[in-house]
Amino acid sequence: MPLLKGKKAAYHPFYLLTANDLSTRVEKEPSQIILLDGIYSSYWLADLVHLSVLVDVSSEVRYKRHNLREDTDDTEWHLRWDPVEDYYFSVLRSPDTFDLVVGNE
């Protein structure tokens, strides 16, 4: 992992709707502290993560924040995403496996 070696790193963000779109490339400079945001980053990069934090909110709050952020009431998105998230937290990584769980209502 380049960032851990003090080198610049680059990646292509994953978007659910355009899963294989490689047109967007993000470059990051090394730092003493690296924050990863995203539900799957703590799972796939678990061997590199020193502290995993789950920000736990109700589904109603998640829906509201998503809809405000995306400026839409995207029911189809929630119908696709919710089962994936349920699977993640019930099969891949339960909330009790995080180092810290904080509420944010």
PADO-43529 format. One record per atom (N, C-alpha, C, O, CB): x, y, z; residue in three letters. Coordinates in steps of 0.2 Angstrom, whole numbers, plus 5000, padded with zeros to 4 digits. Glycine has a CB too. Example, Ala and Ser with C-alpha at 12.3 -4.5 7.8 and 13.67 -1.06 7.14 Angstrom:
# PADO-43529
506649725039ALA
506249785039ALA
506649845039ALA
507149835042ALA
505749785045ALA
506449895035SER
506849955036SER
506450005039SER
506750065040SER
507049975029SER
# end
This chain:
# PADO-43529
500449945000MET
500050005000MET
500450065000MET
500850075005MET
499550005006MET
500450104995PRO
500950164994PRO
500850215000PRO
501350235002PRO
500750194988PRO
500250235002LEU
500250285007LEU
500550265014LEU
500850305017LEU
499450295009LEU
500550195015LEU
500950175021LEU
501650175021LEU
502050175025LEU
500650105023LEU
501850175014LYS
502650185013LYS
502850255012LYS
503350275010LYS
502750145007LYS
502350305013GLY
502450375012GLY
502450395005GLY
502750445003GLY
503150395015GLY
502150365000LYS
502150374993LYS
501350394991LYS
500950374995LYS
502350314989LYS
501350434986LYS
500650454983LYS
500350384981LYS
500650344978LYS
500750504977LYS
499650384982ALA
499250334980ALA
498650354975ALA
498450414976ALA
498950294986ALA
498450314971ALA
497850334966ALA
497450274966ALA
497550214967ALA
498150344959ALA
496750294965TYR
496250234965TYR
495650264961TYR
495650324959TYR
496050214972TYR
495250214959HIS
494650234955HIS
494050214960HIS
493950164962HIS
494550184948HIS
493650274962PRO
493150254966PRO
492650214963PRO
492450214957PRO
492750324968PRO
492350174967PHE
491750124965PHE
491150164966PHE
490950184972PHE
491850064969PHE
490750164961TYR
490050184961TYR
489550124960TYR
489650094955TYR
489950244957TYR
489050114964LEU
488650064963LEU
488350064956LEU
488250004953LEU
488050064968LEU
488150114953LEU
487750124947LEU
488250114941LEU
488050094935LEU
487450184946LEU
488850134942THR
489350124936THR
489950084939THR
490550114938THR
489550194934THR
489850024941ALA
490349984945ALA
491049984941ALA
491549984944ALA
490049924945ALA
491049984935ASN
491649974931ASN
491950034928ASN
492350034923ASN
491649914926ASN
491650094929ASP
491850154926ASP
492550174929ASP
492650194935ASP
491350214928ASP
493050174925LEU
493750194927LEU
493950264925LEU
494550274925LEU
494250144924LEU
493450304923SER
493650364920SER
493850414926SER
494150464925SER
493050394916SER
493650404932THR
493750444938THR
494350414941THR
494350364944THR
493150454942THR
494950454942ARG
495550434946ARG
495650484951ARG
495650544950ARG
496150424941ARG
495750464957VAL
495850504963VAL
496550494965VAL
496750434966VAL
495350494969VAL
496950544967GLU
497650534969GLU
497650564976GLU
497350624977GLU
498150574964GLU
497950534981LYS
498050554988LYS
498850564989LYS
499150514988LYS
497650514992LYS
498950614993GLU
499650614996GLU
499750585002GLU
499250575006GLU
499850694997GLU
500350555004PRO
500350525010PRO
500250565016PRO
500350635016PRO
501050495011PRO
500050535022SER
499950575028SER
500050535034SER
500050475033SER
499250605028SER
500150565040GLN
500150525046GLN
499550495048GLN
499550435051GLN
500450575052GLN
498950525046ILE
498350495047ILE
497950495041ILE
497950535037ILE
497950545052ILE
497650435040ILE
497250415034ILE
496550395036ILE
496450345039ILE
497650365029ILE
496050435033LEU
495350415035LEU
495050385029LEU
495050415023LEU
494950485037LEU
494750335030LEU
494350295025LEU
493650305026LEU
493450285032LEU
494550225024LEU
493250325022ASP
492550335023ASP
492150285018ASP
492350285012ASP
492250405021ASP
491750245021GLY
491350195017GLY
491250135020GLY
491750105024GLY
491750185010GLY
490750105020ILE
490550045023ILE
491049985022ILE
491149945027ILE
489850025022ILE
491249975016TYR
491649915015TYR
492449925016TYR
492749875016TYR
491549895007TYR
492649985016SER
493349995017SER
493649965023SER
494149935023SER
493550075018SER
493249965029SER
493549925035SER
493549855034SER
493849815038SER
493149955041SER
493149825030TYR
493149755029TYR
493649735024TYR
494049685026TYR
492449735026TYR
493749765018TRP
494249745013TRP
494949765015TRP
495449735013TRP
494049775006TRP
494949815019LEU
495649835021LEU
495749825028LEU
496149865031LEU
495749915019LEU
495449775031ALA
495449765039ALA
496249755041ALA
496349785047ALA
495049705040ALA
496649725037ASP
497349715039ASP
497749785039ASP
498249785042ASP
497649665035ASP
497449835036LEU
497849895036LEU
497549955041LEU
497850005042LEU
497849925029LEU
496949935043VAL
496549985047VAL
496749975055VAL
496749925058VAL
495849975046VAL
496950035058HIS
497150035065HIS
496550045070HIS
496550025075HIS
497650085066HIS
496050085067LEU
495450095071LEU
494850095067LEU
494850135062LEU
495550165075LEU
494350055068SER
493750055064SER
493150085068SER
493050065074SER
493549985061SER
492850135065VAL
492250165068VAL
491650165064VAL
491650175058VAL
492450245069VAL
491150135067LEU
490450135064LEU
490050195067LEU
489950195073LEU
490150065065LEU
489750235062VAL
489350285064VAL
488650255063VAL
488450245057VAL
489450355060VAL
488250245068ASP
487650205068ASP
487050255069ASP
487050295073ASP
487650155074ASP
486650255064VAL
486050295064VAL
485450255061VAL
485550205058VAL
486150355059VAL
484850275063SER
484250245061SER
484150245053SER
484450285050SER
483650275064SER
483750195051SER
483650195043SER
483350255041SER
483450285036SER
483250135042SER
482850285045GLU
482550345043GLU
483050405042GLU
482950445038GLU
481950365049GLU
483550405047VAL
483950465046VAL
484450455040VAL
484650495037VAL
484450465053VAL
484650385039ARG
485050375033ARG
484650395027ARG
484950425022ARG
485250295033ARG
484050375026TYR
483650395021TYR
483650465019TYR
483750495014TYR
482950365021TYR
483450505025LYS
483450575024LYS
484050605022LYS
484050645018LYS
483250605031LYS
484650585025ARG
485250615023ARG
485450595016ARG
485750635012ARG
485850585028ARG
485350535014HIS
485450515007HIS
485050555002HIS
485350584997HIS
485350435006HIS
484450565004ASN
484050594999ASN
484250674999ASN
484150704993ASN
483250595001ASN
484450705004LEU
484650775004LEU
485250775000LEU
485350824996LEU
484750795012LEU
485750735002ARG
486450734998ARG
486350724991ARG
486650764987ARG
486850675001ARG
485850684989GLU
485750664981GLU
485250714978GLU
485150704972GLU
485650594980GLU
484950744982ASP
484350794980ASP
483850754976ASP
483550774971ASP
484650844976ASP
483650694979THR
483150654976THR
482850604982THR
483150594986THR
483350614970THR
482250584981ASP
481950534985ASP
481950474981ASP
481450444978ASP
481150554987ASP
482550444981ASP
482750384976ASP
482550314980ASP
482950284983ASP
483450384975ASP
481950304979THR
481650234982THR
481950174979THR
482150134982THR
480850234981THR
482150184972GLU
482450124969GLU
483150114972GLU
483350054973GLU
482550134962GLU
483550164974TRP
484150154977TRP
484150124984TRP
484450074985TRP
484550224978TRP
483650144988HIS
483550114994HIS
483350034994HIS
483549994998HIS
483050154998HIS
482950024989LEU
482749954988LEU
483349914986LEU
483349854987LEU
482249944982LEU
483849934982ARG
484449904980ARG
484949904986ARG
485249844987ARG
484749934974ARG
485049954989TRP
485549964994TRP
485449925001TRP
485849895004TRP
485750034995TRP
484749935003ASP
484649905010ASP
484749835011ASP
485049815016ASP
483849925011ASP
484649795006PRO
484749725007PRO
485549705007PRO
485749665010PRO
484449675001PRO
485949745003VAL
486649745003VAL
486949765010VAL
487349725012VAL
486949784997VAL
486649815012GLU
486949835019GLU
486749785024GLU
487149775029GLU
486649905021GLU
486149765024ASP
485849715029ASP
486349655029ASP
486549625034ASP
485149695028ASP
486549625023TYR
486949575022TYR
487649585025TYR
487949545029TYR
487049555015TYR
487849645024TYR
488549665026TYR
488549665034TYR
489049635037TYR
488749735024TYR
488049695037PHE
488049695044PHE
487849625048PHE
488049615054PHE
487649745047PHE
487549585044SER
487349525047SER
487849465045SER
487849415049SER
486649505045SER
488149465040VAL
488549415038VAL
489349435038VAL
489749395040VAL
488349385031VAL
489549485035LEU
490249505034LEU
490549545040LEU
491049525042LEU
490249555028LEU
490149585042ARG
490449625048ARG
489949655052ARG
489649705051ARG
490949685045ARG
489849625058SER
489349645063SER
489549705066SER
490149715067SER
489149585068SER
489149745069PRO
489349805072PRO
489749795078PRO
490149835080PRO
488649845075PRO
489749735082ASP
490149725087ASP
490849715086ASP
491249705090ASP
489849665091ASP
491049705079THR
491749695077THR
492149765076THR
492749765075THR
491749655071THR
491749815076PHE
492049885076PHE
492449905082PHE
492149885087PHE
491549935073PHE
492949945082ASP
493249965088ASP
492850015092ASP
492950015098ASP
493949995086ASP
492450055088LEU
492050105091LEU
491450115087LEU
491450115081LEU
492450175092LEU
490850115091VAL
490250125088VAL
489950185091VAL
489850195097VAL
489750065089VAL
489750235087VAL
489450305089VAL
488850315086VAL
488750295080VAL
489950365088VAL
488350345090GLY
487750355087GLY
487750435084GLY
488150475087GLY
487150355092GLY
487350445079ASN
487350515076ASN
486650525073ASN
486550525067ASN
487950515070ASN
486250545077GLU
485550555075GLU
485550635074GLU
485050655073GLU
485050535081GLU
# end
